[in-house]
Amino acid sequence: MRQDLHFQDADAFYEQLLDAHAGLSREDAELLNARLILLLANQIGDAKVLKACIEAARQLPS
């Protein structure tokens, strides 16, 4: 699983993510996140990579 920065414009991605959530209720934002996760998981398509990503995301920052 890659943990290094692998796309060119992380700031633009973050802005797109913020824009997608603008004006949404917490519930709608959570639904958007769930749909986005499923779409991205489908693009990855590798259960071992997805499991590693979930485990990495659960780690608290040190």
JOZI-V828809 format. One record per backbone hydrogen bond with DSSP energy under -1.0 kcal/mol. NH is the residue of the N-H (numbers start at 1). CO is the residue of the C=O. If there is no record, write none. Layout:
((NH | CO) (NH | CO))
//
This chain:
((13 | 9) (14 | 10) (15 | 11) (16 | 12) (17 | 13) (18 | 14) (19 | 15) (20 | 16) (21 | 17) (24 | 21) (29 | 25) (30 | 26) (31 | 27) (32 | 28) (33 | 29) (34 | 30) (35 | 31) (36 | 32) (37 | 33) (38 | 34) (39 | 35) (40 | 36) (41 | 37) (42 | 38) (43 | 39) (44 | 40) (45 | 41) (50 | 46) (51 | 47) (52 | 48) (53 | 49) (54 | 50) (55 | 51) (56 | 52) (57 | 53) (58 | 54))
//
